[in-house]
Amino acid sequence: MASKRLRDSDNLAGYVFISPWLIGFLAFTVIPMIMSLYLSFTRYDMLSSPTWIGLDNYREIFFQDRLFRQALKVTFTYALMSVPLRLIFALFLALLFVQDRMLVGVYRTVFYIPSVIGGSVAVAVMWRQLFGVNGAFNSVLMSLGLIEKNVGWLMDPRTALWTLIVLAVWQFGSPMLIFLAGLKQIPASLYEAAEIDGCNSWQKLVRVTLPLLSPIIFFNFVMQTISGFMMFTQALIITDGGPFNRTLLYILYLFRKGFADYSMGYASALAWILLVIIAAITALIFKSSSHWVFYEAKGE
């Protein structure tokens, strides 16, 4: 009887300790998600009571809304280009910084800084000035003789999205640190065995490093893909969706419908469609992982 009371007391203490997280999870995640799902079936302008309209929001999105298709196209293009490039740069630098060299800790810190400040409004404003008509990027290219006159990188439909992609690639610090942690877990004896077998640096990378690092690559790939579909701040400040909606990312379009057009029900429907898209893409990545992710075999 006493032991049962002790267990009950321990359970109560555990619930008390996790109650702040539970309350926050319910108040800021579960309840808002339930409300947004309900609002997605309503016409709601935040000034009057929601009006139930069933699937009308979804019908309009899929069959009438051209900007929805444009936002999807831009977002998929952005994610398909920025995520692989960011991971490639992160892995390349991780391979350099995993070596014991002078001041390597300083270099790691310097290259990680863009990921700390990269999502800030100040950096977005700086980036807009950098690629402006009279910005530093044009000045450098003109000094090198690569261009004869200033180019409006943010105003050209062919290059505007690439300025956002370059900014995303510049923020590779977080996956770089994760790659570094994974590289340090690879036993040096495996590289020594590969050298004895006559493997060169490229063969050691392909046959030792990448297979053993594949679970880390998988994790970074999933997280960066989700992050790519959620990009908002930079697109809002640097291009605001222009020119001609060539940088109209999905979250930016959702924001416009909800807080500029006051169509909160419509925006909620857009949010749930994005949730399904991200879940489907994540499921496909998990499904494909059995073909390219290798885990260490565990003994019985």
LOVEX-503422 format. One line per 2 residues: number of its first residue (from 1); their letters; for each residue x, y negated, z of N, C-alpha, C. Coordinates in steps of 0.02 Angstrom, whole numbers, padded with zeros to 5 digits. Example, Ala and Ser with C-alpha at 12.3 -4.5 7.8 and 13.67 -1.06 7.14 Angstrom:
1> as> 00660 00284 00390 00615 00225 00390 00660 00165 00390  00642 00112 00354 00684 00053 00357 00645 -00002 00394 .
This chain:
1> ma> 00042 00060 00000 00000 00000 00000 00043 -00062 00000  00096 -00060 00041 00141 -00117 00045 00177 -00128 -00021 .
3> sk> 00197 -00072 -00052 00232 -00078 -00116 00187 -00107 -00170  00122 -00090 -00168 00075 -00117 -00217 00067 -00192 -00207 .
5> rl> 00063 -00214 -00145 00058 -00286 -00131 00120 -00322 -00154  00178 -00290 -00146 00241 -00320 -00168 00243 -00328 -00243 .
7> rd> 00218 -00276 -00279 00216 -00280 -00352 00169 -00335 -00374  00110 -00338 -00342 00062 -00391 -00360 00092 -00460 -00347 .
9> sd> 00129 -00467 -00293 00161 -00531 -00277 00213 -00549 -00330  00252 -00498 -00351 00302 -00511 -00403 00269 -00530 -00469 .
11> nl> 00214 -00496 -00486 00179 -00513 -00548 00152 -00584 -00545  00123 -00603 -00488 00096 -00670 -00480 00152 -00722 -00487 .
13> ag> 00209 -00709 -00457 00265 -00755 -00461 00288 -00762 -00534  00289 -00706 -00570 00308 -00708 -00641 00261 -00751 -00682 .
15> yv> 00196 -00742 -00671 00147 -00782 -00707 00153 -00856 -00690  00168 -00871 -00628 00177 -00941 -00608 00236 -00972 -00645 .
17> fi> 00290 -00935 -00650 00350 -00961 -00682 00340 -00973 -00757  00302 -00928 -00790 00292 -00937 -00862 00230 -00978 -00878 .
19> sp> 00192 -00999 -00828 00131 -01037 -00840 00142 -01102 -00878  00197 -01141 -00866 00206 -01201 -00907 00210 -01186 -00981 .
21> wl> 00248 -01132 -00998 00253 -01113 -01069 00185 -01090 -01095  00149 -01049 -01056 00084 -01024 -01078 00035 -01081 -01089 .
23> ig> 00035 -01129 -01043 -00010 -01186 -01051 00007 -01226 -01113  00073 -01239 -01122 00094 -01275 -01182 00078 -01238 -01246 .
25> fl> 00088 -01172 -01245 00073 -01131 -01305 00000 -01133 -01322  -00043 -01128 -01271 -00115 -01130 -01283 -00137 -01199 -01305 .
27> af> -00111 -01252 -01272 -00135 -01320 -01284 -00109 -01348 -01350  -00048 -01330 -01369 -00017 -01362 -01427 -00008 -01316 -01487 .
29> tv> -00025 -01252 -01480 -00018 -01206 -01537 -00083 -01168 -01551  -00107 -01130 -01503 -00165 -01087 -01515 -00229 -01128 -01527 .
31> ip> -00244 -01174 -01481 -00305 -01214 -01488 -00303 -01258 -01551  -00248 -01294 -01565 -00246 -01332 -01628 -00254 -01289 -01690 .
33> mi> -00226 -01229 -01690 -00234 -01185 -01748 -00307 -01164 -01757  -00340 -01148 -01703 -00411 -01129 -01707 -00452 -01188 -01732 .
35> ms> -00437 -01248 -01706 -00474 -01308 -01727 -00461 -01323 -01801  -00399 -01316 -01823 -00384 -01331 -01893 -00418 -01280 -01939 .
37> ly> -00423 -01217 -01917 -00458 -01167 -01958 -00531 -01185 -01964  -00561 -01207 -01909 -00631 -01229 -01912 -00639 -01290 -01957 .
39> ls> -00594 -01339 -01949 -00600 -01401 -01988 -00589 -01389 -02063  -00553 -01335 -02080 -00541 -01322 -02151 -00606 -01304 -02188 .
41> ft> -00657 -01286 -02151 -00723 -01271 -02181 -00772 -01329 -02173  -00745 -01387 -02157 -00788 -01445 -02145 -00765 -01505 -02186 .
43> ry> -00808 -01555 -02190 -00789 -01621 -02215 -00782 -01666 -02154  -00720 -01688 -02142 -00705 -01724 -02080 -00657 -01781 -02096 .
45> dm> -00678 -01843 -02078 -00637 -01902 -02093 -00608 -01934 -02029  -00613 -01900 -01973 -00587 -01923 -01908 -00626 -01982 -01879 .
47> ls> -00675 -02007 -01916 -00715 -02063 -01891 -00786 -02041 -01875  -00806 -01985 -01902 -00873 -01958 -01889 -00867 -01884 -01873 .
49> sp> -00922 -01854 -01853 -00922 -01784 -01835 -00911 -01740 -01897  -00876 -01683 -01889 -00865 -01637 -01945 -00931 -01611 -01972 .
51> tw> -00934 -01603 -02039 -00993 -01575 -02072 -00974 -01510 -02105  -01008 -01456 -02088 -00991 -01390 -02115 -01007 -01387 -02189 .
53> ig> -00957 -01368 -02230 -00967 -01364 -02303 -00944 -01296 -02330  -00927 -01250 -02285 -00907 -01183 -02307 -00841 -01183 -02344 .
55> ld> -00840 -01151 -02402 -00779 -01143 -02442 -00768 -01199 -02493  -00805 -01254 -02487 -00800 -01307 -02538 -00729 -01336 -02542 .
57> ny> -00697 -01346 -02485 -00629 -01373 -02485 -00582 -01327 -02524  -00587 -01263 -02513 -00544 -01215 -02547 -00559 -01211 -02621 .
59> re> -00623 -01215 -02639 -00641 -01215 -02710 -00612 -01276 -02746  -00617 -01333 -02714 -00590 -01394 -02744 -00514 -01390 -02751 .
61> if> -00482 -01363 -02700 -00408 -01358 -02702 -00386 -01313 -02760  -00416 -01255 -02766 -00392 -01206 -02815 -00415 -01220 -02887 .
63> fq> -00473 -01252 -02895 -00501 -01258 -02962 -00504 -01330 -02988  -00496 -01380 -02946 -00503 -01449 -02968 -00443 -01494 -02953 .
65> dr> -00405 -01476 -02903 -00352 -01521 -02879 -00287 -01509 -02918  -00272 -01554 -02964 -00210 -01548 -03003 -00149 -01564 -02960 .
67> lf> -00156 -01609 -02913 -00099 -01627 -02871 -00078 -01569 -02826  -00126 -01526 -02808 -00109 -01466 -02770 -00061 -01422 -02810 .
69> rq> -00076 -01411 -02873 -00032 -01370 -02915 00036 -01404 -02925  00035 -01471 -02933 00098 -01507 -02940 00140 -01502 -02877 .
71> al> 00108 -01509 -02819 00144 -01504 -02755 00173 -01435 -02745  00136 -01384 -02764 00161 -01315 -02759 00222 -01306 -02805 .
73> kv> 00217 -01331 -02866 00272 -01325 -02914 00335 -01360 -02887  00327 -01420 -02863 00385 -01458 -02837 00415 -01423 -02777 .
75> tf> 00372 -01399 -02732 00397 -01366 -02671 00433 -01302 -02686  00406 -01261 -02731 00441 -01199 -02750 00507 -01214 -02784 .
77> ty> 00509 -01265 -02827 00572 -01284 -02859 00623 -01306 -02808  00600 -01348 -02761 00645 -01372 -02709 00673 -01315 -02667 .
79> al> 00630 -01269 -02646 00651 -01213 -02604 00697 -01165 -02642  00681 -01151 -02705 00721 -01104 -02744 00791 -01131 -02759 .
81> ms> 00797 -01197 -02762 00863 -01226 -02776 00902 -01242 -02712  00869 -01269 -02662 00904 -01293 -02603 00925 -01237 -02556 .
83> vp> 00883 -01187 -02547 00899 -01134 -02498 00960 -01093 -02519  00964 -01066 -02581 01024 -01029 -02599 01087 -01072 -02597 .
85> lr> 01083 -01134 -02621 01142 -01177 -02621 01165 -01192 -02550  01118 -01205 -02506 01137 -01218 -02436 01170 -01158 -02405 .
87> li> 01143 -01099 -02416 01172 -01038 -02387 01241 -01023 -02417  01250 -01035 -02481 01315 -01023 -02513 01368 -01069 -02483 .
89> fa> 01352 -01133 -02477 01400 -01180 -02448 01413 -01163 -02375  01362 -01145 -02339 01371 -01128 -02268 01416 -01067 -02260 .
91> lf> 01405 -01016 -02301 01446 -00956 -02297 01518 -00970 -02318  01527 -01010 -02371 01594 -01027 -02394 01634 -01062 -02339 .
93> la> 01604 -01111 -02306 01639 -01146 -02253 01649 -01102 -02191  01601 -01059 -02178 01609 -01013 -02121 01669 -00967 -02132 .
95> ll> 01678 -00944 -02194 01735 -00902 -02209 01801 -00940 -02200  01800 -01005 -02212 01860 -01045 -02202 01873 -01058 -02128 .
97> fv> 01819 -01074 -02092 01827 -01094 -02022 01834 -01036 -01973  01822 -00975 -01996 01830 -00918 -01952 01904 -00902 -01942 .
99> qd> 01947 -00930 -01984 02019 -00919 -01979 02048 -00963 -01924  02098 -00937 -01890 02131 -00975 -01837 02182 -01022 -01867 .
101> rm> 02161 -01084 -01874 02205 -01135 -01901 02203 -01197 -01856  02251 -01241 -01866 02255 -01302 -01826 02194 -01346 -01837 .
103> lv> 02165 -01371 -01781 02108 -01417 -01781 02045 -01387 -01813  02040 -01320 -01816 01981 -01291 -01847 01918 -01307 -01807 .
105> gv> 01924 -01313 -01740 01866 -01331 -01699 01840 -01401 -01715  01886 -01447 -01729 01866 -01515 -01748 01829 -01514 -01815 .
107> yr> 01855 -01476 -01863 01822 -01472 -01928 01752 -01441 -01922  01745 -01390 -01879 01679 -01361 -01870 01629 -01413 -01844 .
109> tv> 01652 -01453 -01797 01608 -01504 -01768 01590 -01556 -01821  01639 -01578 -01859 01627 -01629 -01910 01577 -01605 -01962 .
111> fy> 01584 -01543 -01984 01539 -01516 -02035 01471 -01499 -02007  01465 -01492 -01941 01400 -01477 -01911 01358 -01541 -01900 .
113> ip> 01392 -01598 -01895 01357 -01661 -01879 01299 -01676 -01928  01307 -01667 -01994 01250 -01681 -02039 01186 -01644 -02022 .
115> sv> 01192 -01583 -01994 01132 -01546 -01975 01099 -01575 -01914  01138 -01609 -01872 01110 -01640 -01812 01071 -01703 -01829 .
117> ig> 01099 -01743 -01874 01068 -01808 -01890 01032 -01807 -01958  01038 -01751 -01995 01013 -01750 -02063 00938 -01761 -02070 .
119> gs> 00899 -01741 -02020 00827 -01749 -02025 00801 -01815 -01999  00846 -01860 -01981 00825 -01923 -01951 00803 -01973 -02004 .
121> va> 00765 -02022 -01982 00742 -02075 -02027 00801 -02117 -02051  00850 -02128 -02006 00907 -02170 -02024 00946 -02139 -02082 .
123> va> 00956 -02073 -02080 00993 -02039 -02134 00953 -02042 -02199  00887 -02035 -02195 00846 -02039 -02255 00851 -02108 -02287 .
125> vm> 00851 -02160 -02245 00858 -02228 -02271 00927 -02237 -02302  00979 -02210 -02269 01047 -02214 -02295 01052 -02178 -02362 .
127> wr> 01019 -02120 -02367 01021 -02082 -02429 00987 -02120 -02485  00932 -02153 -02469 00896 -02193 -02520 00940 -02250 -02545 .
129> ql> 00978 -02281 -02501 01024 -02334 -02522 01083 -02306 -02561  01106 -02248 -02541 01164 -02217 -02574 01150 -02202 -02647 .
131> fg> 01089 -02178 -02662 01071 -02160 -02730 01030 -02214 -02764  01027 -02273 -02735 00992 -02329 -02766 01029 -02354 -02828 .
133> vn> 00996 -02398 -02865 01026 -02424 -02927 01093 -02457 -02912  01097 -02494 -02858 01159 -02528 -02839 01194 -02492 -02782 .
135> ga> 01182 -02427 -02776 01210 -02389 -02720 01282 -02367 -02731  01310 -02338 -02678 01380 -02317 -02680 01393 -02261 -02730 .
137> fn> 01343 -02218 -02741 01353 -02163 -02788 01366 -02188 -02858  01326 -02237 -02880 01338 -02267 -02946 01405 -02302 -02949 .
139> sv> 01424 -02335 -02895 01488 -02371 -02894 01546 -02323 -02903  01543 -02265 -02869 01596 -02216 -02875 01600 -02188 -02945 .
141> lm> 01542 -02172 -02974 01541 -02144 -03042 01566 -02195 -03093  01549 -02258 -03084 01573 -02309 -03130 01647 -02320 -03124 .
143> sl> 01673 -02317 -03062 01745 -02326 -03052 01785 -02268 -03083  01754 -02209 -03087 01786 -02152 -03117 01775 -02149 -03193 .
145> gl> 01735 -02195 -03219 01722 -02197 -03291 01673 -02145 -03315  01634 -02116 -03269 01587 -02064 -03288 01521 -02092 -03314 .
147> ie> 01504 -02152 -03293 01444 -02186 -03319 01463 -02257 -03337  01425 -02287 -03383 01439 -02355 -03406 01395 -02407 -03372 .
149> kn> 01337 -02386 -03348 01292 -02432 -03313 01257 -02395 -03257  01229 -02434 -03211 01197 -02404 -03153 01138 -02361 -03174 .
151> vg> 01130 -02305 -03138 01076 -02257 -03152 01028 -02257 -03094  00964 -02259 -03108 00913 -02255 -03056 00897 -02183 -03039 .
153> wl> 00938 -02151 -02998 00930 -02080 -02984 00863 -02065 -02952  00839 -02110 -02910 00776 -02098 -02875 00716 -02115 -02918 .
155> md> 00727 -02153 -02972 00671 -02173 -03015 00667 -02132 -03078  00715 -02089 -03090 00715 -02047 -03149 00681 -01981 -03132 .
157> pr> 00628 -01962 -03168 00594 -01898 -03153 00639 -01837 -03158  00693 -01842 -03197 00738 -01785 -03206 00786 -01775 -03148 .
159> ta> 00799 -01828 -03110 00850 -01824 -03058 00824 -01836 -02988  00763 -01862 -02981 00738 -01881 -02915 00737 -01822 -02867 .
161> lw> 00712 -01765 -02889 00708 -01707 -02844 00777 -01682 -02826  00826 -01690 -02870 00893 -01667 -02856 00926 -01706 -02800 .
163> tl> 00906 -01769 -02791 00934 -01807 -02735 00911 -01777 -02668  00850 -01751 -02666 00826 -01718 -02605 00859 -01650 -02596 .
165> iv> 00872 -01615 -02651 00906 -01550 -02647 00977 -01559 -02621  01012 -01610 -02646 01080 -01622 -02623 01081 -01639 -02549 .
167> la> 01031 -01677 -02526 01027 -01693 -02455 01016 -01630 -02414  00974 -01584 -02439 00962 -01521 -02403 01025 -01479 -02400 .
169> vw> 01062 -01477 -02455 01124 -01437 -02456 01175 -01467 -02408  01176 -01533 -02402 01222 -01568 -02357 01211 -01548 -02284 .
171> qf> 01151 -01526 -02268 01134 -01508 -02199 01142 -01432 -02188  01202 -01407 -02200 01213 -01335 -02195 01245 -01314 -02129 .
173> gs> 01249 -01359 -02081 01284 -01344 -02019 01256 -01287 -01978  01190 -01285 -01971 01159 -01233 -01930 01171 -01162 -01957 .
175> pm> 01155 -01149 -02021 01172 -01082 -02047 01246 -01068 -02046  01288 -01120 -02053 01360 -01109 -02050 01381 -01082 -01983 .
177> li> 01354 -01110 -01928 01372 -01086 -01862 01348 -01014 -01851  01289 -00998 -01877 01263 -00929 -01871 01307 -00881 -01910 .
179> fl> 01328 -00901 -01970 01375 -00860 -02008 01440 -00850 -01970  01465 -00903 -01939 01527 -00899 -01901 01521 -00847 -01845 .
181> ag> 01465 -00850 -01809 01454 -00801 -01755 01453 -00730 -01782  01421 -00720 -01840 01419 -00654 -01870 01487 -00630 -01894 .
183> lk> 01526 -00675 -01924 01593 -00656 -01949 01639 -00635 -01892  01631 -00667 -01835 01675 -00650 -01778 01659 -00581 -01749 .
185> qi> 01601 -00554 -01766 01583 -00488 -01740 01607 -00431 -01784  01635 -00447 -01843 01660 -00395 -01888 01729 -00372 -01863 .
187> pa> 01738 -00309 -01848 01803 -00285 -01822 01860 -00296 -01872  01917 -00320 -01846 01975 -00330 -01889 02001 -00264 -01917 .
189> sl> 01988 -00209 -01882 02013 -00144 -01905 01984 -00125 -01973  01923 -00149 -01988 01893 -00133 -02053 01930 -00168 -02110 .
191> ye> 01952 -00230 -02097 01990 -00265 -02148 02059 -00232 -02157  02088 -00209 -02102 02153 -00175 -02106 02147 -00110 -02145 .
193> aa> 02092 -00074 -02134 02081 -00012 -02172 02071 -00027 -02246  02036 -00082 -02261 02025 -00101 -02331 02091 -00119 -02365 .
195> ei> 02135 -00153 -02328 02201 -00170 -02356 02242 -00108 -02370  02238 -00059 -02325 02274 00004 -02336 02249 00039 -02399 .
197> dg> 02184 00033 -02412 02154 00064 -02471 02168 00024 -02534  02202 -00033 -02527 02221 -00074 -02585 02171 -00126 -02607 .
199> cn> 02125 -00145 -02563 02075 -00195 -02580 02106 -00265 -02578  02088 -00306 -02627 02109 -00376 -02626 02058 -00417 -02588 .
201> sw> 02067 -00483 -02586 02023 -00526 -02546 01951 -00524 -02570  01941 -00523 -02636 01874 -00521 -02663 01839 -00455 -02646 .
203> qk> 01876 -00400 -02652 01848 -00335 -02637 01831 -00328 -02563  01872 -00357 -02519 01856 -00356 -02448 01794 -00397 -02433 .
205> lv> 01785 -00452 -02470 01725 -00493 -02460 01662 -00454 -02481  01666 -00421 -02539 01607 -00388 -02567 01592 -00322 -02531 .
207> rv> 01644 -00286 -02513 01633 -00218 -02486 01633 -00214 -02410  01660 -00266 -02377 01662 -00265 -02303 01621 -00322 -02273 .
209> tl> 01639 -00383 -02293 01609 -00441 -02260 01534 -00446 -02274  01515 -00448 -02337 01445 -00459 -02354 01399 -00403 -02329 .
211> pl> 01416 -00339 -02337 01372 -00287 -02309 01363 -00293 -02233  01418 -00305 -02197 01412 -00310 -02124 01379 -00375 -02102 .
213> ls> 01381 -00426 -02146 01351 -00490 -02130 01279 -00494 -02156  01255 -00443 -02190 01189 -00446 -02222 01132 -00459 -02173 .
215> pi> 01133 -00432 -02110 01078 -00451 -02064 01078 -00525 -02048  01137 -00556 -02043 01141 -00628 -02031 01118 -00667 -02092 .
217> if> 01137 -00643 -02151 01113 -00676 -02213 01037 -00671 -02217  01011 -00614 -02200 00938 -00604 -02200 00903 -00653 -02153 .
219> fn> 00930 -00659 -02092 00900 -00705 -02043 00902 -00777 -02069  00961 -00799 -02093 00967 -00867 -02118 00922 -00879 -02178 .
221> fv> 00916 -00829 -02221 00875 -00835 -02280 00801 -00846 -02262  00777 -00807 -02214 00707 -00814 -02193 00696 -00883 -02161 .
223> mq> 00739 -00903 -02115 00730 -00965 -02080 00736 -01026 -02126  00785 -01024 -02172 00795 -01080 -02217 00739 -01084 -02269 .
225> ti> 00712 -01027 -02289 00656 -01028 -02336 00595 -01061 -02304  00580 -01042 -02243 00524 -01073 -02208 00536 -01148 -02200 .
227> sg> 00597 -01166 -02181 00615 -01237 -02173 00608 -01274 -02239  00626 -01242 -02295 00621 -01275 -02360 00549 -01292 -02378 .
229> fm> 00502 -01249 -02360 00432 -01263 -02375 00402 -01315 -02328  00437 -01329 -02274 00410 -01376 -02224 00442 -01445 -02229 .
231> mf> 00485 -01458 -02279 00519 -01522 -02284 00471 -01579 -02295  00480 -01633 -02257 00432 -01689 -02260 00465 -01757 -02254 .
233> tq> 00502 -01768 -02200 00526 -01835 -02183 00566 -01866 -02239  00614 -01829 -02266 00658 -01857 -02318 00618 -01876 -02380 .
235> al> 00570 -01832 -02400 00531 -01847 -02460 00488 -01909 -02450  00462 -01918 -02390 00420 -01976 -02376 00459 -02040 -02380 .
237> ii> 00518 -02041 -02350 00557 -02103 -02345 00597 -02117 -02408  00626 -02066 -02438 00671 -02078 -02494 00633 -02091 -02559 .
239> td> 00583 -02051 -02575 00549 -02057 -02639 00474 -02068 -02632  00445 -02049 -02575 00372 -02053 -02564 00333 -02018 -02619 .
241> gg> 00361 -01963 -02643 00326 -01923 -02693 00339 -01943 -02765  00368 -02001 -02777 00380 -02025 -02845 00446 -01999 -02872 .
243> pf> 00461 -02016 -02935 00415 -02049 -02983 00369 -01998 -03016  00308 -02020 -03029 00258 -01979 -03064 00248 -01912 -03028 .
245> nr> 00249 -01914 -02962 00236 -01854 -02920 00288 -01799 -02931  00348 -01815 -02955 00399 -01765 -02967 00433 -01743 -02902 .
247> tl> 00423 -01780 -02848 00449 -01759 -02783 00393 -01753 -02731  00333 -01740 -02755 00276 -01732 -02711 00278 -01663 -02679 .
249> ly> 00314 -01657 -02625 00318 -01593 -02589 00251 -01579 -02554  00240 -01516 -02540 00174 -01494 -02515 00155 -01529 -02450 .
251> il> 00202 -01532 -02402 00186 -01563 -02338 00172 -01637 -02346  00206 -01670 -02393 00193 -01741 -02406 00122 -01750 -02434 .
253> yl> 00102 -01706 -02479 00034 -01709 -02505 -00017 -01696 -02451  -00004 -01647 -02408 -00049 -01633 -02352 -00055 -01694 -02307 .
255> fr> 00001 -01727 -02293 00001 -01787 -02251 -00042 -01842 -02283  -00035 -01851 -02348 -00074 -01903 -02382 -00149 -01889 -02376 .
257> kg> -00169 -01826 -02388 -00240 -01810 -02385 -00268 -01820 -02315  -00228 -01802 -02264 -00253 -01806 -02196 -00252 -01875 -02166 .
259> fa> -00196 -01913 -02177 -00187 -01976 -02141 -00190 -02038 -02185  -00190 -02029 -02251 -00199 -02086 -02296 -00270 -02087 -02325 .
261> dy> -00294 -02027 -02345 -00362 -02022 -02372 -00414 -02005 -02319  -00392 -01992 -02257 -00436 -01975 -02201 -00479 -01913 -02217 .
263> sm> -00452 -01867 -02256 -00487 -01804 -02271 -00455 -01749 -02229  -00468 -01750 -02165 -00435 -01704 -02120 -00458 -01632 -02131 .
265> gy> -00520 -01622 -02150 -00543 -01555 -02166 -00506 -01527 -02226  -00498 -01569 -02277 -00462 -01548 -02338 -00390 -01533 -02321 .
267> as> -00358 -01576 -02280 -00289 -01565 -02260 -00281 -01501 -02220  -00330 -01485 -02179 -00327 -01423 -02140 -00330 -01363 -02186 .
269> al> -00370 -01366 -02238 -00372 -01312 -02287 -00305 -01304 -02322  -00274 -01360 -02340 -00208 -01358 -02370 -00157 -01326 -02323 .
271> aw> -00162 -01342 -02259 -00115 -01314 -02210 -00122 -01239 -02205  -00183 -01214 -02206 -00193 -01142 -02200 -00171 -01105 -02264 .
273> il> -00180 -01138 -02321 -00154 -01108 -02383 -00079 -01103 -02381  -00046 -01155 -02355 00027 -01153 -02349 00049 -01098 -02301 .
275> lv> 00011 -01090 -02246 00028 -01037 -02198 00025 -00968 -02232  -00025 -00957 -02272 -00032 -00893 -02307 00025 -00884 -02357 .
277> ii> 00043 -00937 -02393 00098 -00934 -02442 00163 -00916 -02408  00179 -00952 -02353 00241 -00939 -02317 00241 -00868 -02288 .
279> aa> 00184 -00846 -02261 00180 -00778 -02234 00191 -00726 -02289  00163 -00738 -02348 00171 -00690 -02404 00244 -00688 -02427 .
281> it> 00276 -00746 -02433 00346 -00748 -02454 00390 -00714 -02402  00377 -00728 -02338 00416 -00696 -02285 00407 -00621 -02286 .
283> al> 00345 -00598 -02298 00333 -00526 -02302 00371 -00495 -02360  00374 -00529 -02417 00411 -00504 -02475 00486 -00499 -02459 .
285> if> 00512 -00549 -02424 00583 -00547 -02405 00596 -00488 -02359  00552 -00478 -02310 00560 -00421 -02265 00555 -00355 -02303 .
287> ks> 00509 -00352 -02352 00500 -00291 -02390 00562 -00276 -02431  00594 -00328 -02459 00654 -00318 -02500 00716 -00303 -02459 .
289> ss> 00713 -00318 -02394 00773 -00311 -02352 00800 -00240 -02349  00756 -00191 -02359 00779 -00121 -02356 00828 -00104 -02411 .
291> hw> 00831 -00145 -02464 00874 -00132 -02520 00942 -00168 -02515  00947 -00220 -02472 01010 -00258 -02471 01034 -00276 -02401 .
293> vf> 00996 -00260 -02350 01018 -00273 -02281 01040 -00207 -02250  01100 -00207 -02222 01128 -00147 -02194 01141 -00157 -02119 .
295> ye> 01113 -00112 -02079 01122 -00115 -02007 01169 -00060 -01985  01203 -00076 -01930 01251 -00027 -01903 01214 00035 -01880 .
297> ak> 01238 00093 -01900 01207 00156 -01881 01215 00168 -01806  01161 00187 -01774 01163 00200 -01703 01164 00275 -01690 .
299> ge> 01206 00294 -01644 01209 00365 -01626 01148 00387 -01588  01138 00450 -01591 01079 00477 -01556 01092 00477 -01481 .
